Amino acid sequence: MPDKAGKPEELVARLEHALVRQAQAIRAGKWSDLEKALADGQYLVEQIQTSRLVVSDQDKERLMNQYRTLILIAKANMSCLDAQISSIRRGRTLAGTYKDDRSR
């Protein structure tokens, strides 16, 4: 019985596309796009893991590893963004801090 999400090759292609969108959002610093791409990727990972569709173990493992790597990168970038936001809230930007240091 086919899964509602699509055929195995469609799921794999959609997950690969979600991974590409995640990488693009990270590079561009578009956090709302990243959130959407992460949600799409998570949904597709769940579909692949829980479905009765036949996806080769090699493809499944490769995609899961790529997905995990991008999640780690996204978390690191979000932590950096949080630090920048905190700095701005305290009235200091990274550029301002460096400028102040040079004037001393």
N, CA, C and O atoms as a printed pandas DataFrame, in Angstrom:
     atom_number atom_name residue_name chain_id  residue_number  x_coord  y_coord  z_coord
0              1         N          MET        A               1    0.844   -1.187    0.000
1              2        CA          MET        A               1    0.000    0.000    0.000
2              3         C          MET        A               1    0.887    1.247    0.000
3              4         O          MET        A               1    1.718    1.398    0.896
4              5         N          PRO        A               2    0.734    2.135   -0.971
5              6        CA          PRO        A               2    1.606    3.302   -1.038
6              7         C          PRO        A               2    1.343    4.287    0.097
7              8         O          PRO        A               2    0.210    4.457    0.549
8              9         N          ASP        A               3    2.399    4.918    0.534
9             10        CA          ASP        A               3    2.326    5.916    1.590
10            11         C          ASP        A               3    1.765    7.214    1.008
11            12         O          ASP        A               3    1.976    7.509   -0.169
12            13         N          LYS        A               4    1.058    7.982    1.822
13            14        CA          LYS        A               4    0.478    9.243    1.366
14            15         C          LYS        A               4    1.553   10.240    0.948
15            16         O          LYS        A               4    1.303   11.113    0.118
16            17         N          ALA        A               5    2.743   10.113    1.520
17            18        CA          ALA        A               5    3.810   11.073    1.245
18            19         C          ALA        A               5    4.408   10.902   -0.140
19            20         O          ALA        A               5    5.030   11.832   -0.652
20            21         N          GLY        A               6    4.240    9.747   -0.760
21            22        CA          GLY        A               6    4.774    9.540   -2.098
22            23         C          GLY        A               6    5.608    8.283   -2.204
23            24         O          GLY        A               6    5.759    7.524   -1.247
24            25         N          LYS        A               7    6.142    8.084   -3.392
25            26        CA          LYS        A               7    6.984    6.925   -3.660
26            27         C          LYS        A               7    8.347    7.123   -3.000
27            28         O          LYS        A               7    8.727    8.251   -2.686
28            29         N          PRO        A               8    9.084    6.026   -2.790
29            30        CA          PRO        A               8   10.392    6.150   -2.130
30            31         C          PRO        A               8   11.312    7.162   -2.804
31            32         O          PRO        A               8   11.925    7.993   -2.134
32            33         N          GLU        A               9   11.406    7.092   -4.121
33            34        CA          GLU        A               9   12.315    8.019   -4.806
34            35         C          GLU        A               9   11.843    9.464   -4.680
35            36         O          GLU        A               9   12.662   10.384   -4.678
36            37         N          GLU        A              10   10.517    9.675   -4.573
37            38        CA          GLU        A              10   10.002   11.033   -4.373
38            39         C          GLU        A              10   10.355   11.541   -2.979
39            40         O          GLU        A              10   10.739   12.699   -2.815
40            41         N          LEU        A              11   10.225   10.673   -1.975
41            42        CA          LEU        A              11   10.589   11.067   -0.611
42            43         C          LEU        A              11   12.063   11.421   -0.529
43            44         O          LEU        A              11   12.433   12.431    0.069
44            45         N          VAL        A              12   12.901   10.593   -1.129
45            46        CA          VAL        A              12   14.340   10.839   -1.101
46            47         C          VAL        A              12   14.652   12.159   -1.807
47            48         O          VAL        A              12   15.441   12.958   -1.303
48            49         N          ALA        A              13   14.047   12.390   -2.958
49            50        CA          ALA        A              13   14.278   13.637   -3.696
50            51         C          ALA        A              13   13.791   14.843   -2.892
51            52         O          ALA        A              13   14.457   15.878   -2.865
52            53         N          ARG        A              14   12.644   14.717   -2.243
53            54        CA          ARG        A              14   12.115   15.820   -1.435
54            55         C          ARG        A              14   13.010   16.100   -0.233
55            56         O          ARG        A              14   13.206   17.258    0.135
56            57         N          LEU        A              15   13.557   15.044    0.385
57            58        CA          LEU        A              15   14.460   15.247    1.518
58            59         C          LEU        A              15   15.752   15.906    1.045
59            60         O          LEU        A              15   16.264   16.811    1.703
60            61         N          GLU        A              16   16.276   15.462   -0.083
61            62        CA          GLU        A              16   17.481   16.098   -0.618
62            63         C          GLU        A              16   17.219   17.576   -0.895
63            64         O          GLU        A              16   18.077   18.418   -0.630
64            65         N          HIS        A              17   16.039   17.895   -1.425
65            66        CA          HIS        A              17   15.681   19.291   -1.692
66            67         C          HIS        A              17   15.581   20.080   -0.379
67            68         O          HIS        A              17   16.019   21.228   -0.311
68            69         N          ALA        A              18   15.011   19.471    0.650
69            70        CA          ALA        A              18   14.921   20.135    1.956
70            71         C          ALA        A              18   16.318   20.400    2.514
71            72         O          ALA        A              18   16.558   21.447    3.117
72            73         N          LEU        A              19   17.235   19.461    2.317
73            74        CA          LEU        A              19   18.611   19.644    2.780
74            75         C          LEU        A              19   19.277   20.811    2.045
75            76         O          LEU        A              19   19.994   21.606    2.652
76            77         N          VAL        A              20   19.039   20.904    0.755
77            78        CA          VAL        A              20   19.598   22.010   -0.034
78            79         C          VAL        A              20   19.019   23.335    0.456
79            80         O          VAL        A              20   19.751   24.311    0.624
80            81         N          ARG        A              21   17.710   23.370    0.684
81            82        CA          ARG        A              21   17.070   24.596    1.180
82            83         C          ARG        A              21   17.622   24.988    2.542
83            84         O          ARG        A              21   17.803   26.173    2.821
84            85         N          GLN        A              22   17.895   23.990    3.404
85            86        CA          GLN        A              22   18.470   24.277    4.711
86            87         C          GLN        A              22   19.845   24.915    4.562
87            88         O          GLN        A              22   20.143   25.919    5.209
88            89         N          ALA        A              23   20.674   24.336    3.716
89            90        CA          ALA        A              23   22.020   24.874    3.510
90            91         C          ALA        A              23   21.958   26.296    2.949
91            92         O          ALA        A              23   22.726   27.161    3.372
92            93         N          GLN        A              24   21.057   26.541    2.010
93            94        CA          GLN        A              24   20.906   27.877    1.430
94            95         C          GLN        A              24   20.446   28.877    2.487
95            96         O          GLN        A              24   20.940   30.004    2.533
96            97         N          ALA        A              25   19.514   28.475    3.324
97            98        CA          ALA        A              25   19.009   29.366    4.372
98            99         C          ALA        A              25   20.100   29.688    5.384
99           100         O          ALA        A              25   20.193   30.820    5.860
100          101         N          ILE        A              26   20.927   28.697    5.716
101          102        CA          ILE        A              26   22.025   28.922    6.659
102          103         C          ILE        A              26   23.005   29.933    6.068
103          104         O          ILE        A              26   23.397   30.890    6.736
104          105         N          ARG        A              27   23.397   29.715    4.818
105          106        CA          ARG        A              27   24.359   30.626    4.176
106          107         C          ARG        A              27   23.803   32.043    4.074
107          108         O          ARG        A              27   24.539   33.016    4.239
108          109         N          ALA        A              28   22.510   32.158    3.804
109          110        CA          ALA        A              28   21.889   33.476    3.636
110          111         C          ALA        A              28   21.482   34.107    4.966
111          112         O          ALA        A              28   21.138   35.288    5.009
112          113         N          GLY        A              29   21.518   33.338    6.040
113          114        CA          GLY        A              29   21.092   33.850    7.338
114          115         C          GLY        A              29   19.596   34.096    7.419
115          116         O          GLY        A              29   19.142   34.930    8.203
116          117         N          LYS        A              30   18.834   33.380    6.620
117          118        CA          LYS        A              30   17.371   33.535    6.616
118          119         C          LYS        A              30   16.777   32.497    7.568
119          120         O          LYS        A              30   16.482   31.367    7.180
120          121         N          TRP        A              31   16.613   32.905    8.801
121          122        CA          TRP        A              31   16.244   31.954    9.847
122          123         C          TRP        A              31   14.821   31.448    9.701
123          124         O          TRP        A              31   14.550   30.297   10.045
124          125         N          SER        A              32   13.899   32.268    9.202
125          126        CA          SER        A              32   12.527   31.775    9.023
126          127         C          SER        A              32   12.493   30.710    7.927
127          128         O          SER        A              32   11.761   29.727    8.037
128          129         N          ASP        A              33   13.289   30.907    6.865
129          130        CA          ASP        A              33   13.384   29.890    5.815
130          131         C          ASP        A              33   14.010   28.617    6.362
131          132         O          ASP        A              33   13.614   27.509    6.000
132          133         N          LEU        A              34   14.994   28.791    7.242
133          134        CA          LEU        A              34   15.652   27.627    7.839
134          135         C          LEU        A              34   14.669   26.837    8.692
135          136         O          LEU        A              34   14.647   25.607    8.643
136          137         N          GLU        A              35   13.860   27.542    9.471
137          138        CA          GLU        A              35   12.866   26.852   10.296
138          139         C          GLU        A              35   11.910   26.027    9.442
139          140         O          GLU        A              35   11.597   24.887    9.783
140          141         N          LYS        A              36   11.447   26.599    8.336
141          142        CA          LYS        A              36   10.535   25.878    7.440
142          143         C          LYS        A              36   11.217   24.662    6.825
143          144         O          LYS        A              36   10.635   23.579    6.761
144          145         N          ALA        A              37   12.452   24.849    6.373
145          146        CA          ALA        A              37   13.187   23.745    5.749
146          147         C          ALA        A              37   13.492   22.649    6.765
147          148         O          ALA        A              37   13.456   21.465    6.427
148          149         N          LEU        A              38   13.793   23.031    8.008
149          150        CA          LEU        A              38   14.037   22.035    9.057
150          151         C          LEU        A              38   12.772   21.242    9.344
151          152         O          LEU        A              38   12.821   20.022    9.506
152          153         N          ALA        A              39   11.638   21.934    9.407
153          154        CA          ALA        A              39   10.368   21.244    9.660
154          155         C          ALA        A              39   10.039   20.286    8.519
155          156         O          ALA        A              39    9.608   19.157    8.754
156          157         N          ASP        A              40   10.243   20.741    7.286
157          158        CA          ASP        A              40   10.008   19.867    6.133
158          159         C          ASP        A              40   10.924   18.653    6.182
159          160         O          ASP        A              40   10.492   17.522    5.959
160          161         N          GLY        A              41   12.191   18.902    6.478
161          162        CA          GLY        A              41   13.158   17.808    6.554
162          163         C          GLY        A              41   12.804   16.816    7.642
163          164         O          GLY        A              41   12.890   15.606    7.436
164          165         N          GLN        A              42   12.401   17.326    8.808
165          166        CA          GLN        A              42   12.025   16.441    9.912
166          167         C          GLN        A              42   10.828   15.584    9.538
167          168         O          GLN        A              42   10.800   14.388    9.826
168          169         N          TYR        A              43    9.844   16.193    8.898
169          170        CA          TYR        A              43    8.659   15.450    8.464
170          171         C          TYR        A              43    9.055   14.336    7.493
171          172         O          TYR        A              43    8.600   13.200    7.623
172          173         N          LEU        A              44    9.893   14.667    6.533
173          174        CA          LEU        A              44   10.305   13.676    5.537
174          175         C          LEU        A              44   11.143   12.567    6.157
175          176         O          LEU        A              44   11.016   11.403    5.775
176          177         N          VAL        A              45   12.003   12.922    7.114
177          178        CA          VAL        A              45   12.788   11.900    7.818
178          179         C          VAL        A              45   11.845   10.929    8.518
179          180         O          VAL        A              45   12.025    9.714    8.446
180          181         N          GLU        A              46   10.840   11.473    9.195
181          182        CA          GLU        A              46    9.865   10.616    9.880
182          183         C          GLU        A              46    9.122    9.731    8.890
183          184         O          GLU        A              46    8.879    8.556    9.167
184          185         N          GLN        A              47    8.761   10.285    7.742
185          186        CA          GLN        A              47    8.068    9.492    6.723
186          187         C          GLN        A              47    8.943    8.343    6.235
187          188         O          GLN        A              47    8.473    7.216    6.075
188          189         N          ILE        A              48   10.205    8.634    6.003
189          190        CA          ILE        A              48   11.121    7.596    5.520
190          191         C          ILE        A              48   11.339    6.535    6.591
191          192         O          ILE        A              48   11.354    5.341    6.291
192          193         N          GLN        A              49   11.509    6.970    7.848
193          194        CA          GLN        A              49   11.785    6.022    8.928
194          195         C          GLN        A              49   10.585    5.158    9.275
195          196         O          GLN        A              49   10.750    3.983    9.604
196          197         N          THR        A              50    9.384    5.712    9.211
197          198        CA          THR        A              50    8.209    4.984    9.692
198          199         C          THR        A              50    7.373    4.348    8.597
199          200         O          THR        A              50    6.473    3.556    8.880
200          201         N          SER        A              51    7.660    4.684    7.364
201          202        CA          SER        A              51    6.823    4.154    6.286
202          203         C          SER        A              51    7.205    2.722    5.940
203          204         O          SER        A              51    8.261    2.220    6.327
204          205         N          ARG        A              52    6.325    2.098    5.212
205          206        CA          ARG        A              52    6.583    0.747    4.728
206          207         C          ARG        A              52    7.230    0.783    3.352
207          208         O          ARG        A              52    7.403   -0.246    2.698
208          209         N          LEU        A              53    7.582    1.985    2.930
209          210        CA          LEU        A              53    8.210    2.128    1.624
210          211         C          LEU        A              53    9.607    1.522    1.647
211          212         O          LEU        A              53   10.283    1.500    2.676
212          213         N          VAL        A              54   10.008    1.045    0.513
213          214        CA          VAL        A              54   11.336    0.446    0.413
214          215         C          VAL        A              54   12.312    1.523   -0.052
215          216         O          VAL        A              54   12.306    1.937   -1.211
216          217         N          VAL        A              55   13.138    1.957    0.872
217          218        CA          VAL        A              55   14.217    2.887    0.565
218          219         C          VAL        A              55   15.485    2.145    0.934
219          220         O          VAL        A              55   15.585    1.587    2.027
220          221         N          SER        A              56   16.442    2.133    0.043
221          222        CA          SER        A              56   17.654    1.363    0.320
222          223         C          SER        A              56   18.296    1.856    1.614
223          224         O          SER        A              56   18.288    3.050    1.913
224          225         N          ASP        A              57   18.847    0.921    2.368
225          226        CA          ASP        A              57   19.503    1.275    3.623
226          227         C          ASP        A              57   20.634    2.268    3.389
227          228         O          ASP        A              57   20.867    3.163    4.202
228          229         N          GLN        A              58   21.332    2.101    2.270
229          230        CA          GLN        A              58   22.439    3.000    1.959
230          231         C          GLN        A              58   21.925    4.422    1.742
231          232         O          GLN        A              58   22.499    5.371    2.276
232          233         N          ASP        A              59   20.846    4.583    0.963
233          234        CA          ASP        A              59   20.262    5.911    0.747
234          235         C          ASP        A              59   19.738    6.496    2.053
235          236         O          ASP        A              59   19.940    7.674    2.345
236          237         N          LYS        A              60   19.065    5.658    2.830
237          238        CA          LYS        A              60   18.500    6.117    4.097
238          239         C          LYS        A              60   19.611    6.610    5.025
239          240         O          LYS        A              60   19.492    7.685    5.613
240          241         N          GLU        A              61   20.680    5.842    5.158
241          242        CA          GLU        A              61   21.786    6.210    6.049
242          243         C          GLU        A              61   22.492    7.478    5.556
243          244         O          GLU        A              61   22.820    8.356    6.354
244          245         N          ARG        A              62   22.720    7.572    4.260
245          246        CA          ARG        A              62   23.391    8.746    3.690
246          247         C          ARG        A              62   22.565   10.004    3.957
247          248         O          ARG        A              62   23.103   11.027    4.379
248          249         N          LEU        A              63   21.272    9.926    3.711
249          250        CA          LEU        A              63   20.409   11.085    3.923
250          251         C          LEU        A              63   20.296   11.447    5.400
251          252         O          LEU        A              63   20.283   12.626    5.753
252          253         N          MET        A              64   20.214   10.445    6.254
253          254        CA          MET        A              64   20.128   10.726    7.688
254          255         C          MET        A              64   21.411   11.404    8.178
255          256         O          MET        A              64   21.354   12.320    8.997
256          257         N          ASN        A              65   22.562   10.959    7.681
257          258        CA          ASN        A              65   23.829   11.584    8.072
258          259         C          ASN        A              65   23.900   13.025    7.594
259          260         O          ASN        A              65   24.334   13.905    8.338
260          261         N          GLN        A              66   23.478   13.277    6.356
261          262        CA          GLN        A              66   23.448   14.649    5.845
262          263         C          GLN        A              66   22.506   15.504    6.680
263          264         O          GLN        A              66   22.819   16.646    7.015
264          265         N          TYR        A              67   21.357   14.942    7.010
265          266        CA          TYR        A              67   20.367   15.678    7.786
266          267         C          TYR        A              67   20.920   16.019    9.173
267          268         O          TYR        A              67   20.783   17.151    9.636
268          269         N          ARG        A              68   21.543   15.040    9.832
269          270        CA          ARG        A              68   22.114   15.280   11.172
270          271         C          ARG        A              68   23.202   16.348   11.123
271          272         O          ARG        A              68   23.277   17.202   12.006
272          273         N          THR        A              69   24.038   16.301   10.099
273          274        CA          THR        A              69   25.098   17.294    9.955
274          275         C          THR        A              69   24.514   18.690    9.802
275          276         O          THR        A              69   24.981   19.633   10.442
276          277         N          LEU        A              70   23.503   18.827    8.964
277          278        CA          LEU        A              70   22.887   20.137    8.778
278          279         C          LEU        A              70   22.188   20.622   10.043
279          280         O          LEU        A              70   22.169   21.821   10.321
280          281         N          ILE        A              71   21.619   19.708   10.801
281          282        CA          ILE        A              71   20.994   20.097   12.076
282          283         C          ILE        A              71   22.057   20.682   13.009
283          284         O          ILE        A              71   21.821   21.706   13.650
284          285         N          LEU        A              72   23.220   20.039   13.087
285          286        CA          LEU        A              72   24.302   20.547   13.938
286          287         C          LEU        A              72   24.771   21.922   13.469
287          288         O          LEU        A              72   24.997   22.818   14.283
288          289         N          ILE        A              73   24.916   22.082   12.165
289          290        CA          ILE        A              73   25.323   23.378   11.617
290          291         C          ILE        A              73   24.265   24.433   11.926
291          292         O          ILE        A              73   24.592   25.550   12.326
292          293         N          ALA        A              74   23.005   24.076   11.739
293          294        CA          ALA        A              74   21.918   25.020   12.004
294          295         C          ALA        A              74   21.904   25.430   13.473
295          296         O          ALA        A              74   21.720   26.606   13.787
296          297         N          LYS        A              75   22.096   24.471   14.371
297          298        CA          LYS        A              75   22.111   24.792   15.804
298          299         C          LYS        A              75   23.275   25.715   16.137
299          300         O          LYS        A              75   23.120   26.650   16.922
300          301         N          ALA        A              76   24.441   25.459   15.545
301          302        CA          ALA        A              76   25.596   26.322   15.788
302          303         C          ALA        A              76   25.330   27.732   15.274
303          304         O          ALA        A              76   25.642   28.713   15.949
304          305         N          ASN        A              77   24.757   27.830   14.083
305          306        CA          ASN        A              77   24.443   29.151   13.534
306          307         C          ASN        A              77   23.387   29.863   14.363
307          308         O          ASN        A              77   23.465   31.077   14.553
308          309         N          MET        A              78   22.407   29.128   14.854
309          310        CA          MET        A              78   21.371   29.744   15.684
310          311         C          MET        A              78   21.965   30.220   17.010
311          312         O          MET        A              78   21.562   31.262   17.526
312          313         N          SER        A              79   22.915   29.471   17.565
313          314        CA          SER        A              79   23.586   29.900   18.791
314          315         C          SER        A              79   24.351   31.194   18.552
315          316         O          SER        A              79   24.329   32.102   19.383
316          317         N          CYS        A              80   25.026   31.271   17.415
317          318        CA          CYS        A              80   25.754   32.485   17.051
318          319         C          CYS        A              80   24.786   33.654   16.900
319          320         O          CYS        A              80   25.060   34.758   17.370
320          321         N          LEU        A              81   23.669   33.411   16.253
321          322        CA          LEU        A              81   22.659   34.453   16.079
322          323         C          LEU        A              81   22.120   34.898   17.437
323          324         O          LEU        A              81   21.942   36.094   17.665
324          325         N          ASP        A              82   21.857   33.952   18.344
325          326        CA          ASP        A              82   21.390   34.295   19.687
326          327         C          ASP        A              82   22.401   35.175   20.407
327          328         O          ASP        A              82   22.027   36.134   21.082
328          329         N          ALA        A              83   23.685   34.850   20.263
329          330        CA          ALA        A              83   24.731   35.654   20.900
330          331         C          ALA        A              83   24.750   37.065   20.322
331          332         O          ALA        A              83   24.921   38.036   21.059
332          333         N          GLN        A              84   24.576   37.180   19.019
333          334        CA          GLN        A              84   24.543   38.502   18.388
334          335         C          GLN        A              84   23.334   39.295   18.862
335          336         O          GLN        A              84   23.444   40.491   19.133
336          337         N          ILE        A              85   22.190   38.643   18.964
337          338        CA          ILE        A              85   20.976   39.320   19.434
338          339         C          ILE        A              85   21.162   39.789   20.873
339          340         O          ILE        A              85   20.785   40.910   21.215
340          341         N          SER        A              86   21.740   38.942   21.713
341          342        CA          SER        A              86   21.989   39.323   23.109
342          343         C          SER        A              86   22.925   40.519   23.187
343          344         O          SER        A              86   22.716   41.429   23.989
344          345         N          SER        A              87   23.950   40.513   22.360
345          346        CA          SER        A              87   24.898   41.621   22.336
346          347         C          SER        A              87   24.212   42.915   21.912
347          348         O          SER        A              87   24.458   43.972   22.494
348          349         N          ILE        A              88   23.362   42.834   20.913
349          350        CA          ILE        A              88   22.636   44.015   20.438
350          351         C          ILE        A              88   21.691   44.520   21.525
351          352         O          ILE        A              88   21.557   45.728   21.725
352          353         N          ARG        A              89   21.045   43.604   22.219
353          354        CA          ARG        A              89   20.131   44.009   23.298
354          355         C          ARG        A              89   20.877   44.730   24.413
355          356         O          ARG        A              89   20.319   45.604   25.076
356          357         N          ARG        A              90   22.142   44.363   24.617
357          358        CA          ARG        A              90   22.940   45.034   25.647
358          359         C          ARG        A              90   23.528   46.341   25.125
359          360         O          ARG        A              90   24.269   47.020   25.835
360          361         N          GLY        A              91   23.197   46.692   23.881
361          362        CA          GLY        A              91   23.658   47.954   23.323
362          363         C          GLY        A              91   25.020   47.876   22.671
363          364         O          GLY        A              91   25.629   48.904   22.370
364          365         N          ARG        A              92   25.502   46.669   22.450
365          366        CA          ARG        A              92   26.815   46.520   21.824
366          367         C          ARG        A              92   26.672   45.620   20.607
367          368         O          ARG        A              92   26.046   44.563   20.673
368          369         N          THR        A              93   27.244   46.039   19.527
369          370        CA          THR        A              93   27.329   45.157   18.367
370          371         C          THR        A              93   28.756   44.656   18.297
371          372         O          THR        A              93   29.657   45.237   18.902
372          373         N          LEU        A              94   28.958   43.595   17.573
373          374        CA          LEU        A              94   30.318   43.082   17.445
374          375         C          LEU        A              94   31.221   44.122   16.793
375          376         O          LEU        A              94   32.366   44.290   17.213
376          377         N          ALA        A              95   30.727   44.822   15.777
377          378        CA          ALA        A              95   31.525   45.856   15.121
378          379         C          ALA        A              95   31.817   46.995   16.095
379          380         O          ALA        A              95   32.929   47.522   16.119
380          381         N          GLY        A              96   30.823   47.375   16.895
381          382        CA          GLY        A              96   31.021   48.431   17.873
382          383         C          GLY        A              96   32.045   48.055   18.920
383          384         O          GLY        A              96   32.849   48.891   19.331
384          385         N          THR        A              97   32.026   46.826   19.351
385          386        CA          THR        A              97   32.994   46.354   20.336
386          387         C          THR        A              97   34.399   46.429   19.756
387          388         O          THR        A              97   35.324   46.884   20.430
388          389         N          TYR        A              98   34.569   45.990   18.518
389          390        CA          TYR        A              98   35.894   46.040   17.907
390          391         C          TYR        A              98   36.349   47.483   17.714
391          392         O          TYR        A              98   37.523   47.798   17.910
392          393         N          LYS        A              99   35.420   48.363   17.328
393          394        CA          LYS        A              99   35.762   49.767   17.129
394          395         C          LYS        A              99   36.223   50.375   18.450
395          396         O          LYS        A              99   37.211   51.108   18.483
396          397         N          ASP        A             100   35.515   50.077   19.537
397          398        CA          ASP        A             100   35.896   50.588   20.852
398          399         C          ASP        A             100   37.279   50.097   21.238
399          400         O          ASP        A             100   38.069   50.852   21.806
400          401         N          ASP        A             101   37.582   48.841   20.936
401          402        CA          ASP        A             101   38.882   48.273   21.291
402          403         C          ASP        A             101   40.010   48.973   20.538
403          404         O          ASP        A             101   41.093   49.159   21.095
404          405         N          ARG        A             102   39.782   49.362   19.294
405          406        CA          ARG        A             102   40.824   50.007   18.491
406          407         C          ARG        A             102   41.096   51.426   18.978
407          408         O          ARG        A             102   42.209   51.928   18.824
408          409         N          SER        A             103   40.108   52.069   19.554
409          410        CA          SER        A             103   40.284   53.459   19.972
410          411         C          SER        A             103   41.084   53.572   21.261
411          412         O          SER        A             103   41.483   54.673   21.641
412          413         N          ARG        A             104   41.324   52.470   21.931
413          414        CA          ARG        A             104   42.048   52.511   23.214
414          415         C          ARG        A             104   43.527   52.545   23.026
415          416         O          ARG        A             104   44.273   52.581   24.005
